[in-house]
Amino acid sequence: MKPQEVALALYPSQFTISPSLKQIKLNQLGPGVVVLQQTDKHTFEHASGFHSEFLLQMSFLQTHSQSFPESPDRQNEAIFTEVEKPFSVTLPRLLKAKVCSYKIEVAGKNVPVLTIQDKGRYGVIVFENLEKYLQMDNWNRQLLDKYCRDYSVGIIGFVAPSEETLVGAQLRGFPLYVHTNLRLRDASLNPGSPVLRLTRAGDTAWGPLPGGDWAIFQHNHSSYEPLEWAQRNNQDYPTDGLIQPPLATVIQDHGRVDGIQRVLFGSGLRFWLHRLLFLDALSYLSHGQLSLNLERRILIDVDDIFVGEKGTRLKPDDVHALIATQNRIAGLVPGFRFNLGFSGKYFHHGTHEENLGDDMLLRNVDQFNWFSHMWNHQQPHLYDNLTTLMNDMILNKDFANEKGIPTDSGYSVSPHHSGVYPAHELLYMAWKKVWNIRVTSTEEYPHLRPARLRRGFIHRNIMVLPRQTCGLFTHTMYIDRYPGGRDKLDESIQGGELFQTIVYNPINIFMTHMSNYGSDRLALYTFESVIKFLRCWTNLKLTSAPPLLLGETYFKLHPDETDPVWGNPCDDQRHIKIWSRNKSCDTLPKFLVIGPQKTGTTALYTFLSLHPSVASNLPNPDTFEEIQFFNGNNYYRGLDWYQNFFPVQPNGTGGRYMFEKSATYFDGELVPKRAHALLPHAKLVTILISPAKRAYSWYQHIKAHGDPIANNYSFFQVIMASDSAPKPLRDLRNRCLNPGKYAQHLERWLAYYPQQQLQIIDGEQLKSNPVEVMMELQRFLKLSPTFDYSEHLRFDNKKGFYCQIVNENKNKCLGKSKGRQYPPMDEKSAKWLQRYYQNHNSALNKLLKKLGSRPIPQWLKDDLSTTS
Ligand SMILES: Nc1ncnc2c1ncn2[C@@H]1O[C@H](COP(=O)(O)OS(=O)(=O)O)[C@@H](OP(=O)(O)O)[C@H]1O
């Protein structure tokens, strides 16, 4: 496929312009970035690696920038549907983040719509390939330039690599010249540049710069001010010892030529300094609106204290070094102390010298912060008994008390992160009871990789924070055994992965192990170096605090992360390893009957349960037999709670098709997302009847249960209730009306599940011809053997519905709460509801046609024809 001329990645913003004054109301300026990209979505990963770098940066910005105002949801939704397909795999969070939404559009020659009424949509415009900007046709260029001038919007441009080498070529229309395809070294920054914010013009980044395709800028106009310089690589261009003038590799255009501010990069984002400068350019050109907060908090956990083979443990010298380094780091990072995690059982299990090291740690107990591991470093998910688990924890606590180790940090880390996520409820219970734990950290939520997507959640009042990896593991004790050697470690420290982790995460809890502080003491070197490097090259304010405080700060910064999203442990090999052997994904349901309420879900549930290959959950006494896990508070009880409804089946009946029916799932806001996270391959079954009829059935249901509102207000009064009506009345109105907005709810499910996994049953057909419905459903669910429902269901004249055949003369029907007798709906209500649901029904009609899998139900045709 031929790449389109221009592809666009859009970050829409909402900032209001006062057209008369042409002045931006800065407080309303929003995060808007448009990236004009030279290739389309199929090719962007190649080229300069720009796009993935860019997206990476934007995802951090989205996650951590506190200045992003929320865009109205409606607009985001519209945007998401367009972008989800191309990028859903790599960037789910980016796309679904509530703040600063993201849009990719493959455009032709035209620029995107830049304004909505008097609002500019984008705060910064980024050209992946500056050439595309320079070569725009006059009309579009004028349009874009005018937009930039009127709305004070800046441009970032990258000179893209090209085979053609330019020597002193003028950038079209600008008093600016470029030389390309150069190999450079020794980059430094202009300390006087107003663009620098997060970045500090620290030192010189000595050595060759990555890539051999750099561009440099030359100018003869006061509008231009270099932001970064570098030197020619002497090996390529011998200088005969003469000092060479620095070459401008990133340049700022103050806009004195044409009223537009720009920052132009002579290379992509492969060079670590450019990643920082890019953030600063975004911040500068967006008038501070696209800015990361500069505060960074760092905590370094030292796991496995007292654990470890002889020869890998700390000796007295190592403990001295630990304290000395801690003191030096505390001078750079206020509040810093190493956080030591201990397992008492292995105290004094080293060589004589190492045992002295253990003693030395205890003599200096007050110098450090402490937290508990497990007593014997055992993984909590291996415990099936709360008392045994608690007893082991108590041993560690007793050890701490005996040795004078503080026990009140409220923080603990589980060996190998076991039991934290996937959550082993026993661990949470035991932690609470024995240690009063309030905060922990893990690398595993939602997954170890990619590290930048690690998140936090709160479960059973315990804050679970993301934990970062620094590249040192238990066995990394000597520099020559560091994977890739010292150069690799230094690369990570000097602008690489470790450095960037701290740049992008406001709160960093690092995992290290006791063994990293013995032998070559790699952890001391690593952290002291990275902190110094950060202080040299950034203006980040580094501080430290105890875990509890970090937890509270974390969830203030990320309130959206409070609720956990339980994923499927079997989708991650690492999670399976830290999941109890007694738990199995086989017990999770393979399909869900999602409702909505009053459409015949109980009848369907009953019919399905007759099938020999199908099994449903155990009943939940709290919720009228339905589990109702994915909606409401049950979700916070955790996966273990849910799975208890699906016991491992006794031998002989194994392999039955497990399902669950909770009719409230259909319209639950969070349900599709949660269900998909746990059961992405599950099939979904929904039943639809006329929404007006459904609303009336619900009203009758509630009335029959003696609800005072339903008894005091007629159906018409309920559905007509205004927003100022008393809350219980509004609640009943909503429960009557909202589930019937079928298209809206179905769209939400279809945003997570492919349509092939969804079966829509016509509820009227279920009443009149359940045998055929069940036949079709068996095909959809691929159930075998096929169960002949005509032998098991027959119409019961007395009940007026199909019932289960017990014997020749006897049927077993649903109870009297299903298929109630009540007067028909009054005319006024029927008319009002027809109008009320008109748009929703049209949308449903459209959706069903689009899905194309089923004929349009007669009731929908009737509803639509009455209203038209
Ligand atoms: N076979 C059979 N027997 C009895 N009832 C049947 C059957 N098939 C469908 N229906 C219709 O199911 C309606 C109740 O729907 P639900 O079971 O989904 O209700 S609930 O949400 O679980 O309360 C119930 O609604 P009402 O008629 O308003 O009581 C019935 O119309």
Ligand as a Chemical Component Dictionary entry (heavy atoms), coordinates in Angstrom:
data_LIG
# 
_chem_comp.id                   LIG 
_chem_comp.type                 NON-POLYMER 
_chem_comp.pdbx_formal_charge   0 
_chem_comp.three_letter_code    LIG 
# 
loop_
_chem_comp_atom.comp_id 
_chem_comp_atom.atom_id 
_chem_comp_atom.alt_atom_id 
_chem_comp_atom.type_symbol 
_chem_comp_atom.charge 
_chem_comp_atom.model_Cartn_x 
_chem_comp_atom.model_Cartn_y 
_chem_comp_atom.model_Cartn_z 
_chem_comp_atom.pdbx_ordinal 
LIG N1  N1  N 0 -40.714 -19.055 29.900 1  
LIG C1  C1  C 0 -40.920 -17.963 30.595 2  
LIG N2  N2  N 0 -41.492 -17.984 31.787 3  
LIG C2  C2  C 0 -41.708 -16.866 32.482 4  
LIG N3  N3  N 0 -41.327 -15.637 32.056 5  
LIG C3  C3  C 0 -40.766 -15.564 30.863 6  
LIG C4  C4  C 0 -40.514 -16.701 30.092 7  
LIG N4  N4  N 0 -39.935 -16.301 28.951 8  
LIG C5  C5  C 0 -39.815 -14.988 29.018 9  
LIG N5  N5  N 0 -40.326 -14.524 30.161 10 
LIG C6  C6  C 0 -40.321 -13.112 30.556 11 
LIG O1  O1  O 0 -39.282 -12.916 31.464 12 
LIG C7  C7  C 0 -39.595 -11.735 32.179 13 
LIG C8  C8  C 0 -38.733 -11.653 33.373 14 
LIG O2  O2  O 0 -37.461 -11.364 32.887 15 
LIG P1  P1  P 0 -36.174 -11.684 33.686 16 
LIG O3  O3  O 0 -36.149 -13.090 34.056 17 
LIG O4  O4  O 0 -35.053 -11.201 32.846 18 
LIG O5  O5  O 0 -36.360 -10.777 34.947 19 
LIG S1  S1  S 0 -35.243 -10.409 36.026 20 
LIG O6  O6  O 0 -34.518 -9.285  35.520 21 
LIG O7  O7  O 0 -34.395 -11.580 36.259 22 
LIG O8  O8  O 0 -36.034 -10.047 37.224 23 
LIG C9  C9  C 0 -41.057 -11.848 32.438 24 
LIG O9  O9  O 0 -41.540 -10.533 32.525 25 
LIG P2  P2  P 0 -42.973 -10.207 33.145 26 
LIG O10 O10 O 0 -43.951 -10.813 32.152 27 
LIG O11 O11 O 0 -43.073 -8.725  33.194 28 
LIG O12 O12 O 0 -43.058 -10.848 34.477 29 
LIG C10 C10 C 0 -41.568 -12.629 31.267 30 
LIG O13 O13 O 0 -42.315 -11.849 30.368 31 
# 
loop_
_chem_comp_bond.comp_id 
_chem_comp_bond.atom_id_1 
_chem_comp_bond.atom_id_2 
_chem_comp_bond.value_order 
_chem_comp_bond.pdbx_ordinal 
LIG N1  C1  SING 1  
LIG C1  N2  SING 2  
LIG C1  C4  DOUB 3  
LIG N2  C2  DOUB 4  
LIG C2  N3  SING 5  
LIG N3  C3  DOUB 6  
LIG C3  C4  SING 7  
LIG C3  N5  SING 8  
LIG C4  N4  SING 9  
LIG N4  C5  DOUB 10 
LIG C5  N5  SING 11 
LIG N5  C6  SING 12 
LIG C6  O1  SING 13 
LIG C6  C10 SING 14 
LIG O1  C7  SING 15 
LIG C7  C8  SING 16 
LIG C7  C9  SING 17 
LIG C8  O2  SING 18 
LIG O2  P1  SING 19 
LIG P1  O3  DOUB 20 
LIG P1  O4  SING 21 
LIG P1  O5  SING 22 
LIG O5  S1  SING 23 
LIG S1  O6  DOUB 24 
LIG S1  O7  DOUB 25 
LIG S1  O8  SING 26 
LIG C9  O9  SING 27 
LIG C9  C10 SING 28 
LIG O9  P2  SING 29 
LIG P2  O10 DOUB 30 
LIG P2  O11 SING 31 
LIG P2  O12 SING 32 
LIG C10 O13 SING 33 
# 
